[in-house]
Amino acid sequence: MRRRDLLVMLTALLGSRATARASALPLIDAVKAGDSRRVRAILDEGSSVEARDPRSGKTALIYAAQLGKLTRLLRERFDAI
């Protein structure tokens, strides 16, 4: 494999990971705020309930359980997967 091809593949892989991580933050922030409308809207837009916070590695469901907020909503979405 040529060096250029390898660099292109690595760039694509790292870019998709960064996008997935960034897309987790709005959901996690909404869970932390206890904003059920925002959580529903974000999930309806296609955000993954399994996405992880890049800083801690926790999912929105883990935060919900720790905070005692919105666990039913997130579990329903998780079970539907």
Residue frames as a rotation matrix with the C-alpha (Angstrom) as fourth column:
MET 1
0.587 0.810 0.000 0.00
0.810 -0.587 0.000 0.00
0.000 0.000 -1.000 0.00
ARG 2
-0.182 -0.642 0.745 1.30
0.594 -0.675 -0.437 3.40
0.783 0.363 0.505 -0.90
ARG 3
-0.780 -0.235 -0.580 1.92
0.620 -0.418 -0.664 5.98
-0.086 -0.878 0.472 1.77
ARG 4
-0.882 0.469 0.045 -0.58
-0.439 -0.853 0.282 8.39
0.171 0.228 0.958 0.23
ASP 5
-0.156 0.847 -0.509 -3.34
-0.156 0.488 0.859 5.75
0.975 0.213 0.056 0.24
LEU 6
-0.274 -0.025 -0.961 -2.63
0.839 0.482 -0.252 4.95
0.470 -0.876 -0.111 3.88
LEU 7
-0.956 -0.115 -0.271 -2.82
0.238 -0.845 -0.479 8.63
-0.174 -0.522 0.835 4.82
VAL 8
-0.608 0.794 -0.023 -6.16
-0.556 -0.405 0.726 9.01
0.567 0.454 0.688 3.03
MET 9
0.006 0.620 -0.785 -7.60
0.272 0.754 0.598 5.99
0.962 -0.217 -0.164 4.85
LEU 10
-0.505 -0.262 -0.822 -6.35
0.849 0.020 -0.528 7.17
0.154 -0.965 0.213 8.25
THR 11
-0.988 0.155 0.022 -7.75
-0.156 -0.984 -0.082 10.65
0.009 -0.084 0.996 7.67
ALA 12
-0.297 0.930 -0.218 -11.15
-0.435 0.071 0.898 9.22
0.850 0.362 0.383 6.76
LEU 13
-0.024 0.247 -0.969 -11.16
0.631 0.755 0.177 6.93
0.775 -0.607 -0.174 9.81
LEU 14
-0.711 -0.317 -0.628 -10.13
0.700 -0.411 -0.584 9.63
-0.073 -0.855 0.514 12.27
GLY 15
-0.895 0.422 0.144 -12.57
-0.357 -0.872 0.334 12.12
0.267 0.247 0.932 10.77
SER 16
-0.066 0.920 -0.385 -15.50
-0.139 0.374 0.917 9.74
0.988 0.114 0.103 11.20
ARG 17
-0.169 -0.059 -0.984 -14.52
0.879 0.443 -0.177 9.05
0.446 -0.895 -0.023 14.80
ALA 18
-0.949 -0.215 -0.232 -14.33
0.297 -0.857 -0.420 12.77
-0.109 -0.468 0.877 15.59
THR 19
-0.607 0.790 0.083 -17.75
-0.498 -0.460 0.735 13.31
0.619 0.405 0.673 14.03
ALA 20
0.065 0.636 -0.769 -19.27
0.328 0.714 0.618 10.46
0.942 -0.292 -0.162 16.04
ARG 21
-0.451 -0.307 -0.838 -17.79
0.885 -0.031 -0.465 11.82
0.117 -0.951 0.285 19.25
ALA 22
-0.998 0.069 0.010 -18.93
-0.070 -0.995 -0.072 15.36
0.005 -0.073 0.997 18.57
SER 23
-0.382 0.919 -0.098 -22.45
-0.350 -0.046 0.935 14.15
0.855 0.392 0.340 17.79
ALA 24
-0.148 0.293 -0.945 -22.70
0.742 0.665 0.089 12.51
0.654 -0.688 -0.316 21.24
LEU 25
-0.883 -0.382 -0.273 -22.23
0.459 -0.579 -0.674 15.76
0.099 -0.720 0.687 23.13
PRO 26
-0.636 0.698 0.330 -25.59
-0.580 -0.714 0.393 17.44
0.510 0.058 0.858 22.43
LEU 27
0.266 0.736 -0.623 -27.44
-0.047 0.655 0.754 14.34
0.963 -0.171 0.209 23.65
ILE 28
-0.178 -0.422 -0.889 -25.29
0.848 0.393 -0.356 14.03
0.499 -0.817 0.288 26.74
ASP 29
-0.972 -0.167 0.167 -25.65
0.085 -0.907 -0.412 17.73
0.221 -0.386 0.895 27.50
ALA 30
-0.256 0.957 0.139 -29.44
-0.599 -0.270 0.754 17.45
0.759 0.110 0.642 27.18
VAL 31
0.289 0.298 -0.910 -29.48
0.420 0.814 0.400 14.46
0.860 -0.498 0.110 29.54
LYS 32
-0.601 -0.604 -0.524 -27.33
0.743 -0.179 -0.645 16.30
0.296 -0.777 0.556 32.08
ALA 33
-0.914 0.299 0.274 -29.75
-0.325 -0.944 -0.053 19.24
0.243 -0.137 0.960 31.90
GLY 34
-0.706 0.682 0.192 -32.74
0.319 0.548 -0.773 16.92
-0.633 -0.484 -0.604 32.31
ASP 35
-0.377 0.517 -0.769 -34.30
-0.719 -0.686 -0.109 18.34
-0.584 0.512 0.630 29.14
SER 36
-0.272 0.309 0.911 -36.60
0.238 0.939 -0.247 15.55
-0.932 0.150 -0.329 27.91
ARG 37
0.798 0.576 -0.179 -37.88
0.001 -0.298 -0.955 17.53
-0.603 0.762 -0.238 24.91
ARG 38
0.365 -0.754 -0.546 -34.36
-0.917 -0.392 -0.071 18.15
-0.160 0.527 -0.835 23.69
VAL 39
-0.527 -0.538 0.658 -33.36
-0.462 0.831 0.310 14.51
-0.713 -0.140 -0.687 24.30
ARG 40
0.213 0.699 0.683 -36.34
0.350 0.598 -0.721 13.30
-0.912 0.393 -0.117 22.24
ALA 41
0.874 0.131 -0.468 -35.58
-0.320 -0.570 -0.757 15.75
-0.366 0.811 -0.457 19.45
ILE 42
-0.029 -0.976 -0.215 -31.92
-0.958 -0.034 0.284 14.75
-0.285 0.215 -0.934 19.28
LEU 43
-0.538 -0.117 0.835 -32.80
-0.108 0.992 0.069 11.05
-0.836 -0.053 -0.546 19.24
ASP 44
0.524 0.808 0.269 -35.48
0.262 0.147 -0.954 11.64
-0.811 0.570 -0.135 16.60
GLU 45
0.656 -0.374 -0.656 -32.81
-0.714 -0.589 -0.378 13.30
-0.245 0.716 -0.653 14.44
GLY 46
0.823 -0.263 -0.504 -30.89
-0.108 0.798 -0.594 10.03
0.558 0.543 0.628 14.51
SER 47
-0.038 -0.858 0.512 -28.33
-0.895 -0.199 -0.399 10.50
0.445 -0.473 -0.760 17.26
SER 48
-0.012 -0.049 -0.999 -27.20
0.057 0.997 -0.049 7.18
0.998 -0.057 -0.009 18.70
VAL 49
0.818 0.348 0.458 -28.15
-0.446 -0.118 0.887 6.42
0.363 -0.930 0.059 22.27
GLU 50
0.824 -0.554 -0.116 -24.92
0.556 0.754 0.350 4.37
-0.107 -0.353 0.929 22.37
ALA 51
0.402 -0.702 0.587 -22.62
0.227 -0.545 -0.807 7.29
0.887 0.458 -0.060 21.47
ARG 52
0.386 -0.373 -0.843 -19.99
0.921 0.213 0.327 7.97
0.057 -0.903 0.426 24.09
ASP 53
0.981 -0.168 -0.100 -18.69
-0.136 -0.952 0.274 11.14
-0.141 -0.255 -0.957 25.69
PRO 54
0.585 -0.805 -0.093 -15.14
0.161 0.227 -0.961 11.51
0.795 0.547 0.262 24.34
ARG 55
-0.025 -0.611 0.791 -13.91
-0.746 -0.515 -0.422 12.82
0.665 -0.601 -0.443 27.70
SER 56
-0.161 0.036 0.986 -15.26
-0.926 0.339 -0.164 10.10
-0.341 -0.940 -0.021 29.98
GLY 57
-0.915 -0.133 -0.380 -16.33
-0.306 0.844 0.441 7.27
0.262 0.520 -0.813 27.68
LYS 58
-0.677 0.725 0.125 -19.79
0.192 0.339 -0.921 7.27
-0.710 -0.599 -0.369 29.27
THR 59
-0.672 0.573 0.469 -23.00
0.583 0.018 0.812 7.00
0.457 0.819 -0.346 27.24
ALA 60
-0.520 0.585 0.623 -26.04
-0.526 -0.794 0.306 9.20
0.673 -0.169 0.720 27.73
LEU 61
0.480 0.730 -0.487 -27.76
-0.075 0.587 0.806 6.26
0.874 -0.351 0.336 29.45
ILE 62
-0.114 -0.603 -0.790 -24.94
0.853 0.349 -0.389 6.00
0.510 -0.717 0.475 32.00
TYR 63
-0.923 -0.193 0.334 -25.22
0.049 -0.917 -0.396 9.72
0.382 -0.349 0.856 32.76
ALA 64
-0.102 0.973 0.209 -29.01
-0.537 -0.231 0.811 9.39
0.837 -0.029 0.546 33.05
ALA 65
0.451 0.242 -0.859 -28.67
0.422 0.790 0.444 6.53
0.786 -0.563 0.255 35.52
GLN 66
-0.491 -0.735 -0.467 -26.09
0.793 -0.154 -0.590 8.41
0.362 -0.660 0.658 37.60
LEU 67
-0.949 0.120 0.291 -28.21
-0.171 -0.973 -0.154 11.55
0.265 -0.195 0.944 37.68
GLY 68
-0.650 0.760 0.030 -31.53
0.489 0.447 -0.749 9.77
-0.582 -0.472 -0.662 38.08
LYS 69
-0.090 0.574 -0.814 -32.95
-0.488 -0.738 -0.466 11.56
-0.868 0.355 0.347 35.02
LEU 70
0.270 0.321 -0.908 -34.53
-0.940 -0.116 -0.321 10.35
-0.208 0.940 0.270 31.78
THR 71
-0.682 -0.601 0.417 -33.51
-0.513 0.800 0.312 6.72
-0.521 -0.001 -0.854 32.18
ARG 72
0.015 0.765 0.644 -36.88
0.218 0.626 -0.749 5.38
-0.976 0.152 -0.157 30.95
LEU 73
0.779 0.285 -0.559 -36.76
-0.394 -0.470 -0.789 7.43
-0.488 0.835 -0.254 27.75
LEU 74
-0.019 -0.890 -0.456 -33.20
-0.998 -0.011 0.063 6.38
-0.061 0.456 -0.888 26.93
ARG 75
-0.642 -0.190 0.742 -33.81
-0.296 0.955 -0.011 2.73
-0.707 -0.227 -0.670 27.81
GLU 76
0.441 0.853 0.278 -36.85
0.067 0.278 -0.958 2.64
-0.895 0.442 0.065 25.52
ARG 77
0.711 -0.235 -0.662 -34.72
-0.693 -0.396 -0.603 3.97
-0.120 0.888 -0.444 22.67
PHE 78
-0.382 -0.919 0.099 -31.89
-0.902 0.394 0.175 1.60
-0.200 -0.022 -0.980 23.50
ASP 79
-0.372 0.319 0.872 -34.20
-0.091 0.922 -0.376 -1.42
-0.924 -0.220 -0.313 23.63
ALA 80
0.697 0.696 -0.171 -35.64
-0.180 -0.060 -0.982 -0.46
-0.694 0.715 0.083 20.24
ILE 81
0.038 -0.777 -0.628 -32.23
-0.959 -0.206 0.197 -0.89
-0.282 0.595 -0.753 18.58
